[in-house]
Amino acid sequence: MPGVQLALNTSETRKVLTALIRLIYDEGGMPKDLDQASVNAMAKQLWAGVEKGYNLVAIDYDTPDKEMIRSLQKDVWQFSGAKNFQQMKAMSEMLVGPDGKLRSFGDFKRAVSPITNDHITWLRTEYKTAVASSQMAAKWVRIQRDKELFPLLQFNAVLDDRTTELCKSLDGVVLPVDDPFWRAYYPPNHFNCRSDVRQLRADEAKITPKDKINYPDLPKMFLTNVAMDGLIFPKESPYYVGLPDEIRAQAETIRANYFKKLAA
């Protein structure tokens, strides 16, 4: 997986989050619905990462890529909706100060500033994840298409001073495409993961014996194959903890309306 060049413009996201601070203060609590402007601002940034990683300009939409792309798109808006829900929840909890009284707007704005800054910082990492996950999703489609010719996969870590012990321990592992190993250890395996896989013919390498594999402890949220599930972000993301079903439905409506407007 090539290194990800950061191409993220967070000015729109910061602008809509500033407006969200005003909205929450004026309403005196957490809004009932997702903030459409915030969801779309974040989702557009992350979707740009998917477009970059999947190389959407070069694909043929009359292929299995079509279903994968549709699934990735939905996931980006679901993730952004969950992110917005958690933002509003965290901000709303800051309306009342330590003295039990409603903060002034100026005090509230200062109190939630770390929340806004954190989410902007995290958005940068999430953008890199969108690029990396979409690269590996595109590769997974090719792997499934070509697995009769290339029935083996080799785990390839980028070995340098930034390589995690997690990925270093898996470097060189060779197993069949359909081995359950790839359900858990297909990259990305952590935030900012740079590992990749290489497709091999049956006669190009020997299968690694299972007792010779040093299975590392992966972060729980990455103990999955997001490409196999048609996702960009793992289902175990903290943003999804306690997320009401109606929020997921709202995020899907926001996504559908966004692309309907683009097509008009």
C-alpha positions, 0 to 999 in steps of 0.5 A: 500500500503506497504512502498516503499523501494528505490532501485534506481541506478542513476549513469547511468542516471547521466552519460547520462545526462552529455553526453547530456550537451556536445551534446547540447553545441556542437549543439549550441541548442536543439537537434531535436530528443530525446536523446535515451540514456537518455530516456532509462536510465530513463525509465529503472529505472522507469520500474524497479519500475513497475516490483517491484510494480506489482511483474511481476515475479509472474503474469500469462501473459495469464490474463488481467494483460497482457494488463495492463502491456503493457499499463504501459510499454508504459506510462513509456517510454512516461513519460521518453521521455517527461522528456528528452524533458523538460531537453533538453529544460531547458538546451538549454535555458542556452546556452546564459549567462546574457550578451547575449553571448554564455557561455563557455562550463565550464560555461554552464556545471555549469549553467545546473548543477542544472537542472541535479541535480533536475531531478535526485532528481525528478527521485527518487520521480518518481521511488516511484510513479512507484512502488506505481502506479503499485501496485495499477494497479495490485490491480485494475485488481484483483478488476475488476476480483473479484467485483462480490464477493467483490463489495465494496472498502474501502479507507485505509490511513496509519495513522501516523505522515506522513499521509497527511490531504488529505488521512486522510480525506478519511480513511474508506470511503466505496463505490461500486467498480464502483462508480465514486468516485474511478475515482478520489480518487483511490490511489495514490492521491499525490506523496509519497502516501501510501494509499490503498484500501480494497476489501469487501463483500456486508455484510462486511460494510455499504456504506458511504453516499455521504453527509458524505464524506469529499471530499478533494482538490486533486492536479489536476494531481492526480485527476484521477485513473491512474490504470483505464487508464492503466498509471503510471503517470497522464496525467496532469504531467508538463512534458507533457505541450507543448509536441509535438506529434512527441516527443511522437512518438519518445518515442514509437519508442525508447521503441519498439527498446529497447525491440526488442533489448532485445528479440534478 
